[in-house]
Amino acid sequence: MDAFGPETLKLLQSVLEETWNALTPEEKARTSKIQIASRILEVAAQGERDPARLRNEAVNAAAEFAMP
């Protein structure tokens, strides 16, 4: 994975915090912030930088992690 610049890191951190704060307590109990961050990094490593798309991917990942 290529290194991310300071601006991209700020963006990714912001997306992580916004995504985590938007999850319900039940969703948070079934996933972890690390799993959400991992998905955000995965998508960003593919070149995605749009905050809405990154959040969407992270929320989708949270739903997948939460499945029994």
N, C-alpha and C positions, 0 to 999 in steps of 0.2 A: 504494500500500500504506500502510495506517495504521501509525503508529509503535507499537512494542511497549514496554510498561512494563518497569521493572527486573526485576520478578518473572518476567515472561514471557521476557525475555532470558536470565535465569538458567536457566529451564526449557529453552529451546531450545539453549543452550550445553551443558547437561548431556546432553540427548538426542543432540546431535551427537557428543560425546565418547564416550558409551556405544555408540552405533551404530558409530562408526569403530573403537573398540577391539574390538568383537565380530566385525568382518570378518576373514576369513582373509588371509594375505599375498597370495594369488592374487587375491582380490577387490579388495584395496587396489591391486594393480598394474593392474587394469582400470578403475578409477574414480578419482575424486579426492575429497578432503574437501570441496572447493568444490561439487562436484556434489551431494554428500549434503546439505550445508548449504542449498543452493539448494532442494532438494526439501522439506526441513523447513520452510523459510521459506514456500514456496508453500502448503503444507498449513496452516501456522499462520495465514497471511493469510486463509484461508477460515474461520477461527474455531476450528480444532482445537487443543485444549490438553491432551488426554490423552497422557501420555508414551508409553504402550504403542502407541497408534495412530500417533503421530508416528514412533516407532522403526520400526514395521511399514512405514509408507510409505517411510521412508528406506532400509530394507533392500530393499524391492521396487524402489526406484529404482536401488540399487546393482546389482541383478541385471539390470535393463534396460540400464544403462550398460555392463555387462560383456558383453552379447551382441555377437557378432561382426557 
